[in-house]
Amino acid sequence: QVQLEESGGGLVQPGGSLQLSCVSSGDTFGIVLMAWYRQAPGKQRELVAAISSGRSTSYADSVKGRFTISKDNARRTLYLQMNSLKPEDTAVYYCTHRIQNQDYWGSGTQVTVSS
């Protein structure tokens, strides 16, 4: 069984930075895609950034130039570096791994951007 655990969320002022981490455990052989999603109150969950097994990346237009997704396979960790944060980035952030056509999700970490 695969488990994902996010950390690094918190309260930050507009313009600030946070780095989210997602550590995986269990049998993760065959990962094809890793991604970060977010869900704000009253809104649908949306894709923020994704990284393939070959390290190709993609980003939502709303975060391009501000967020960077990366991974450290040796540490089994997925990262999301978030800079120039805005109040509209406030949401619960979830990491997900697609492993052999099955999606696994973490329980999320809250990010609040407010002065």
C-alpha positions, 0 to 999 in steps of 0.5 A: 500500500502506498501512503503519501504525507504532505507537510510544510503548509502554514500561514504566510503573508502576501508576497511570502514563500513556502515549500511543501513536501510530500513523502511517499512510503510503500511500494512506489515502483512504476510511478509515471506522474507526480502532482500537486493539486489544491482545493479552495473553499467552495471551489473544485480541486484543481491541478497546480503542477505536475512532474513526470518520471522523466522530469518534464513539468507542467503548471497551471497558468495561475502559478507559472513563474511563481511555483516550482515542482521538483522531486528527490527520488532518493528521499522519496520526496516531492516538493512544491516551492511557492514564491510570491504567494497571493491570497488566492493561493489559499487552499488545501494542497494535496500531492498525488502519485500515479502508479501503474494507472492507480492514483494515490492521494495524501490527506492535504496540507493547509496553505493560508496567504493573508496579512 
